[in-house]
């Protein structure tokens, strides 16, 4: 639930530009997370359990 101002959500008071900036930030944040996940499982074989990295 978003924060409230009186009986309205804070999100209702945001400008179009602010909403667009927040959306772009979220997309960028997800892209970073996805890139990390792709790098982590880059050489993994589908359906095979992950092996412990050799130290």
C-alpha positions as CSV (number, residue, x, y, z in Angstrom):
1,X,0.0,0.0,0.0
2,X,1.3,3.4,-0.9
3,X,1.5,6.3,1.6
4,X,-1.6,8.5,2.0
5,X,-2.3,12.2,1.9
6,X,-5.7,12.6,3.5
7,X,-7.9,10.1,1.7
8,X,-5.7,9.9,-1.5
9,X,-2.6,7.9,-2.3
10,X,0.7,9.8,-2.7
11,X,1.0,8.3,-6.2
12,X,-2.0,10.3,-7.4
13,X,-0.1,13.5,-6.7
14,X,3.0,12.6,-8.8
15,X,3.6,14.4,-12.0
16,X,3.8,12.6,-15.4
17,X,7.6,13.2,-15.6
18,X,8.1,11.9,-12.1
19,X,6.1,8.7,-12.8
20,X,8.2,8.2,-16.0
21,X,11.5,8.7,-14.2
22,X,10.4,6.2,-11.5
23,X,9.5,3.7,-14.2
24,X,12.8,4.1,-16.0
25,X,14.6,3.7,-12.7
26,X,12.7,0.5,-12.0
27,X,13.4,-0.9,-15.5
28,X,17.2,-0.1,-15.1
29,X,17.3,-1.7,-11.6
30,X,15.6,-4.9,-13.0
31,X,18.1,-4.9,-15.9
32,X,21.0,-4.9,-13.5
33,X,19.4,-7.8,-11.5
34,X,18.8,-9.8,-14.7
35,X,22.3,-9.2,-15.9
36,X,23.7,-10.5,-12.6
37,X,21.4,-13.6,-12.8
38,X,22.4,-14.3,-16.4
39,X,26.1,-14.0,-15.5
40,X,25.7,-16.3,-12.6
41,X,24.0,-19.1,-14.6
42,X,25.7,-18.4,-17.9
43,X,27.4,-21.9,-18.2
44,X,24.7,-23.8,-16.2
45,X,23.1,-26.8,-17.9
46,X,19.4,-26.8,-17.7
47,X,17.9,-29.3,-15.3
48,X,21.2,-30.2,-13.7
49,X,21.9,-29.1,-10.1
50,X,24.4,-26.3,-9.6
51,X,27.9,-27.6,-8.5
52,X,29.9,-25.8,-5.9
53,X,32.7,-23.6,-7.3
54,X,36.2,-24.9,-6.9
55,X,38.2,-22.9,-4.4
